[in-house]
Every structure is written in structure tokens, then in C-alpha cells.
Amino acid sequence: QTSMKNMERELVCPVCKEMYKQPLALPCAHNVCHVCASEVLLQHGHLCCDPTSEPTSPAATPSTRSPRLGRRAVPKPDRLDRLLKSGFGTYPGRKRGAVHPQTVSFPCPACQRDVDLGERGLGSLFRNLTLERVVERYRQTINISAAIMCQFCKPPQLEATKGCTECKSSFCNECFKLYHPWGTQKAQHEPTPPTLTFRPKGLMCPEHKEEVTHYCKTCQRLVCQLCRVRRTHTSHKITPVLSAYQALREKLTKSLAYILSSQDTVQTQIAELEETVKHTEV
């Protein structure tokens, strides 16, 4: 059990503290999730590519992605000398002849060092496919070794095949049907994979099918982690959902308290107006 826990620590991203998802190998030999790396660079003022796109892998180098690029001729030595002296050409936002191109520095959360990623930033990193496979196999091992039993079967218990977030319980097929009879409100409960720790079902992002975690004040909409690191929200004011919820709740509470405190005054004014109307009619 101790060895499994130690292994699990090695498979956890140092940024999100969860198991790696599409891990990228940094030049300092540490790893970080693709989405986490994009978020860290965004916090440090670097514009990142869309984190939903596939990271670079050894099987998808620039020379193999396009046949046309693969057939491109190698520059001659004198041509290389001219390119080196001119600073490898120009691009928008850079002066012609600049010898030192702008590089992206990434603060590694594991070794606490600033790692140079070059001009391409995350585009220069390779996806750690080996680590990704190890994480997947570890997940499968945990699922097999920790079988979840039905909480409603009479002994001998059967293995659970479905879970219910509303009921906060795991069921076998027969028990799920028994406790969710057709034609009742419980029949509307959506089955989920069985688990021992049920979390409340959160709101999901309609675009990325991820749970929303932040609120964009500029757009006035909920956003998930993938939405947050996209360029469309670069200069927007984004806060955690809990902070936005608490601020809105305080505002509504104050408005409601003001309305309730003014209720007696308003009712008195209405009664006076009704008396005036009756007097005028008479």
C-alpha cells in the first residue's frame, strides 16, 4: 500500500495536484500538464496556443507533418551564414536584424527554476507519452484492485456497476432499477460510474464538457479551465466561481434587506393613495 502511494505521488502534476493529463516534458526533466503549463504562462503574461490542440510529439515533428516541408532543400553554408548574421529573418513585432530573439521563460514548479523554452514556447516541448501510458495503467490498476460493491444488495453483495450523484450511492444493475422505478422522480436520475466519494454535480462548460471553475466578469459568463487560457479571455477580469458567487450573494442580500425595510413605507404610501383616490371619486 505504501509503495502504491509513493508511486501515485510521482504521477501527480506539481501545479494542479492531480494525475497528469497530456504531460509535457520540460528541459529541466520535470513534467507538467499541458493545460497547467498554458495557464502558468498566461499568468506570467505570455500568450499561449489553444490548449485544446494536441501537444508536439516525437511522431509529429515539423519535418514529418507536411510532405512539402519534408522535401524542402537544406540551405547552403553561405546562406546559413547570412541567416545567422541577420537574426533568422523577421516577424511581426520584431525589428529587422535583431540578433537575440524573444524567448519564453517558464517557472518550473518542481525545481523552482526559470526554464528557457525558446521562441516557440510550449510548441517546442514534447508530449511525454511514456508517462501518459504509466498514468493510464495506474488508473486501471487502482480500479481493478478497489472494486466497489453495491450498497443495497443482501449478502452476498454484487459489484456495483452504476452510481447516482443525487442518491449518493452505488448500485448493481438490479438495485439501480429497483430504487429508480419508472414513472417516479428518481427515474430522472442520471447514472454515473460507481464511486465511494460522491461530489455534487457541478455546472459543465457546453463547449469543452469540463466543469466550470471561474467566472468572467467581462463576458458575464461561467468558464472552465480550457476557456480561461484561450486568447479570447486574455485581458478579461476572471475570478473563481466561489468569489463571484459570494460577491453576488452579498449584493443580493443587501438589495433584499433594503426592499424589506422599505416594504412598510411603501404599503403606507399605497394605502394613502387609495384613500386619496376614493376621496377624489366622492
C-alpha positions as CSV (number, residue, x, y, z in Angstrom):
1,Q,0.0,0.0,0.0
2,T,2.9,2.4,0.9
3,S,4.6,1.7,-2.4
4,M,1.4,2.4,-4.4
5,K,1.1,5.8,-2.5
6,N,4.7,6.6,-3.3
7,M,4.1,5.8,-7.0
8,E,1.0,7.9,-7.0
9,R,3.0,10.9,-5.8
10,E,5.3,10.6,-8.8
11,L,2.3,10.7,-11.2
12,V,0.8,13.9,-9.8
13,C,1.2,17.3,-11.6
14,P,3.0,19.8,-9.4
15,V,0.6,22.6,-10.5
16,C,-3.0,21.1,-10.3
17,K,-2.0,18.3,-7.8
18,E,-3.9,15.8,-9.8
19,M,-2.7,12.9,-12.1
20,Y,-1.1,14.1,-15.3
21,K,-3.2,14.9,-18.3
22,Q,-1.2,15.2,-21.6
23,P,2.1,15.7,-19.7
24,L,4.8,17.9,-21.3
25,A,8.5,17.2,-20.7
26,L,10.3,20.4,-19.6
27,P,14.0,20.9,-20.4
28,C,14.8,20.5,-16.7
29,A,13.5,16.9,-16.9
30,H,10.3,17.6,-14.9
31,N,6.8,17.3,-16.3
32,V,3.6,19.4,-16.2
33,C,0.1,19.0,-17.6
34,H,-0.5,20.8,-21.0
35,V,-3.4,22.9,-19.7
36,C,-1.5,23.7,-16.5
37,A,1.6,24.9,-18.4
38,S,-0.6,27.1,-20.6
39,E,-2.3,28.6,-17.5
40,V,1.1,29.3,-15.8
41,L,2.4,31.1,-18.9
42,L,-0.8,33.1,-19.2
43,Q,-0.4,34.2,-15.6
44,H,3.1,35.4,-16.5
45,G,1.9,37.5,-19.4
46,H,2.7,35.1,-22.3
47,L,0.0,34.4,-24.9
48,C,-0.3,30.6,-25.4
49,C,-1.6,28.5,-28.2
50,D,-5.0,26.9,-27.8
51,P,-4.5,24.2,-25.0
52,T,-7.2,22.0,-26.7
53,S,-4.8,21.4,-29.6
54,E,-2.5,18.4,-29.4
55,P,1.0,19.0,-28.0
56,T,4.0,18.2,-30.0
57,S,5.1,14.6,-30.0
58,P,8.2,12.8,-31.4
59,A,6.0,11.4,-34.2
60,A,4.8,14.8,-35.3
61,T,7.9,16.9,-35.8
62,P,7.7,19.8,-38.3
63,S,9.6,17.8,-41.0
64,T,7.1,15.0,-40.9
65,R,3.8,16.9,-40.5
66,S,3.8,18.1,-44.1
67,P,5.3,16.3,-47.2
68,R,6.0,19.7,-48.6
69,L,8.1,20.6,-45.6
70,G,9.9,17.3,-45.8
71,R,11.0,17.9,-49.3
72,R,12.3,21.4,-48.5
73,A,16.0,21.8,-49.5
74,V,18.6,22.4,-46.8
75,P,20.1,25.9,-47.1
76,K,23.7,26.1,-48.3
77,P,26.5,27.1,-45.9
78,D,26.8,30.7,-47.2
79,R,23.0,31.0,-46.9
80,L,23.2,29.8,-43.3
81,D,25.9,32.4,-42.5
82,R,23.7,35.2,-43.9
83,L,20.7,33.9,-41.9
84,L,22.7,33.8,-38.7
85,K,24.0,37.3,-39.2
86,S,20.6,38.7,-40.0
87,G,19.0,37.1,-36.9
88,F,16.9,34.4,-38.7
89,G,14.7,36.9,-40.6
90,T,11.8,39.0,-39.2
91,Y,8.3,38.5,-37.8
92,P,5.6,41.0,-36.6
93,G,6.7,42.9,-33.6
94,R,10.4,42.3,-34.1
95,K,13.0,44.7,-35.7
96,R,14.9,43.5,-38.7
97,G,18.4,42.4,-37.9
98,A,17.7,41.6,-34.2
99,V,20.3,39.1,-33.1
100,H,18.6,38.0,-29.9
101,P,15.0,36.8,-30.5
102,Q,12.5,36.9,-27.7
103,T,12.4,33.7,-25.7
104,V,9.7,32.3,-23.4
105,S,10.8,31.6,-19.8
106,F,8.8,29.0,-17.8
107,P,8.9,28.9,-14.0
108,C,9.1,25.2,-13.2
109,P,7.0,24.4,-10.1
110,A,9.1,21.3,-9.2
111,C,12.6,22.7,-9.2
112,Q,11.7,26.4,-8.7
113,R,13.9,27.4,-11.7
114,D,13.1,29.5,-14.8
115,V,13.4,27.2,-17.8
116,D,14.1,28.7,-21.2
117,L,11.6,27.3,-23.8
118,G,12.9,29.3,-26.7
119,E,10.9,31.3,-29.2
120,R,8.1,28.7,-29.7
121,G,7.3,28.4,-26.0
122,L,5.2,25.3,-25.4
123,G,5.4,24.4,-29.1
124,S,9.0,23.3,-28.5
125,L,8.1,20.8,-25.8
126,F,7.4,17.1,-26.4
127,R,4.5,15.2,-25.0
128,N,5.6,12.6,-22.5
129,L,3.8,9.6,-24.0
130,T,5.6,7.1,-21.7
131,L,4.4,8.9,-18.6
132,E,0.9,9.2,-20.0
133,R,0.7,5.4,-20.5
134,V,2.0,4.8,-17.0
135,V,-0.7,7.1,-15.5
136,E,-3.4,5.3,-17.6
137,R,-2.2,1.9,-16.4
138,Y,-2.0,3.0,-12.8
139,R,-5.6,4.2,-13.0
140,Q,-6.7,0.8,-14.4
141,T,-4.8,-1.0,-11.6
142,I,-6.5,1.1,-8.9
143,N,-9.9,0.5,-10.4
144,I,-9.4,-3.3,-10.6
145,S,-7.9,-3.6,-7.1
146,A,-10.5,-1.4,-5.4
147,A,-13.8,-3.0,-6.5
148,I,-16.9,-1.0,-5.3
149,M,-19.7,-3.2,-4.0
150,C,-23.4,-2.4,-4.2
151,Q,-24.7,-0.7,-1.1
152,F,-28.2,-2.2,-1.3
153,C,-27.7,-5.9,-2.1
154,K,-28.4,-8.5,0.5
155,P,-25.4,-10.8,1.2
156,P,-23.6,-11.8,-0.8
157,Q,-23.2,-8.3,-2.3
158,L,-22.7,-7.9,-6.0
159,E,-20.2,-5.5,-7.5
160,A,-21.6,-2.0,-8.2
161,T,-22.0,-1.1,-11.9
162,K,-23.7,2.3,-11.5
163,G,-23.6,5.3,-9.2
164,C,-26.1,8.1,-8.5
165,T,-25.0,11.6,-7.6
166,E,-28.4,12.5,-6.3
167,C,-28.7,9.4,-4.1
168,K,-25.0,9.5,-3.2
169,S,-24.9,5.7,-3.5
170,S,-23.5,2.9,-5.8
171,F,-25.8,0.2,-7.2
172,C,-25.7,-3.1,-9.1
173,N,-27.9,-3.2,-12.2
174,E,-30.9,-4.8,-10.4
175,C,-30.8,-2.5,-7.4
176,F,-30.5,0.6,-9.6
177,K,-33.7,-0.4,-11.3
178,L,-35.4,-1.2,-8.0
179,Y,-34.5,2.1,-6.4
180,H,-35.2,4.2,-9.5
181,P,-38.7,2.9,-10.6
182,W,-40.1,4.0,-13.9
183,G,-42.6,6.8,-13.7
184,T,-41.2,8.4,-10.5
185,Q,-39.0,11.4,-9.9
186,K,-36.0,9.2,-9.2
187,A,-36.2,7.7,-12.7
188,Q,-34.9,11.0,-13.9
189,H,-31.6,10.5,-12.0
190,E,-28.6,10.1,-14.4
191,P,-26.4,7.1,-13.8
192,T,-22.7,7.7,-13.3
193,P,-19.7,5.4,-12.8
194,P,-19.7,3.8,-9.2
195,T,-17.5,5.6,-6.6
196,L,-17.1,5.9,-2.9
197,T,-16.8,9.7,-2.8
198,F,-19.7,11.5,-4.5
199,R,-19.2,15.1,-5.3
200,P,-22.1,17.5,-6.0
201,K,-22.7,17.6,-9.8
202,G,-21.3,20.9,-11.0
203,L,-22.2,23.0,-14.0
204,M,-20.5,21.9,-17.2
205,C,-19.0,24.0,-19.9
206,P,-21.1,23.5,-23.1
207,E,-18.1,24.0,-25.3
208,H,-15.4,21.8,-23.7
209,K,-17.6,19.5,-21.5
210,E,-15.4,20.4,-18.5
211,E,-16.7,21.6,-15.1
212,V,-16.8,25.4,-14.8
213,T,-14.4,26.8,-12.2
214,H,-14.2,30.5,-12.9
215,Y,-16.5,33.5,-13.8
216,C,-15.5,36.1,-16.5
217,K,-16.8,39.5,-15.3
218,T,-16.2,41.0,-18.7
219,C,-18.3,38.4,-20.6
220,Q,-20.6,37.8,-17.6
221,R,-20.4,34.0,-18.1
222,L,-19.0,30.9,-16.4
223,V,-15.8,29.5,-17.9
224,C,-13.8,26.2,-17.4
225,Q,-10.0,25.9,-17.2
226,L,-9.8,25.4,-21.0
227,C,-11.9,28.6,-21.7
228,R,-9.8,30.5,-19.2
229,V,-6.4,30.1,-21.0
230,R,-7.8,30.9,-24.5
231,R,-6.9,34.2,-26.2
232,T,-10.5,35.4,-26.1
233,H,-10.2,36.0,-22.4
234,T,-6.6,37.4,-22.3
235,S,-7.4,40.8,-20.9
236,H,-10.7,39.9,-19.2
237,K,-11.4,40.0,-15.4
238,I,-11.7,36.4,-14.3
239,T,-12.4,35.3,-10.7
240,P,-13.0,31.9,-9.1
241,V,-16.7,30.8,-9.1
242,L,-16.8,30.9,-5.3
243,S,-15.6,34.5,-5.1
244,A,-18.1,35.6,-7.8
245,Y,-20.9,33.7,-6.0
246,Q,-20.1,35.3,-2.6
247,A,-19.9,38.8,-4.1
248,L,-23.2,38.4,-5.9
249,R,-24.8,36.9,-2.9
250,E,-23.8,39.9,-0.7
251,K,-25.1,42.3,-3.3
252,L,-28.5,40.5,-3.5
253,T,-28.7,40.2,0.3
254,K,-28.2,44.0,0.7
255,S,-30.8,44.7,-2.0
256,L,-33.3,42.3,-0.4
257,A,-32.7,43.9,3.0
258,Y,-33.3,47.3,1.6
259,I,-36.6,46.2,-0.1
260,L,-37.9,44.5,3.1
261,S,-37.0,47.6,5.2
262,S,-38.9,49.8,2.7
263,Q,-41.9,47.5,2.5
264,D,-43.8,49.1,5.4
265,T,-43.2,52.6,4.0
266,V,-44.4,51.6,0.5
267,Q,-47.5,49.9,1.9
268,T,-48.4,53.0,3.9
269,Q,-48.0,55.2,0.8
270,I,-50.2,52.8,-1.3
271,A,-52.9,53.0,1.4
272,E,-52.8,56.8,1.4
273,L,-53.0,56.9,-2.4
274,E,-56.1,54.5,-2.3
275,E,-57.7,56.8,0.3
276,T,-57.0,59.9,-2.0
277,V,-58.5,58.1,-5.0
278,K,-61.7,57.3,-3.0
279,H,-61.9,60.9,-1.8
280,T,-61.5,62.2,-5.3
281,E,-64.2,59.9,-6.7
282,V,-66.6,61.0,-3.9
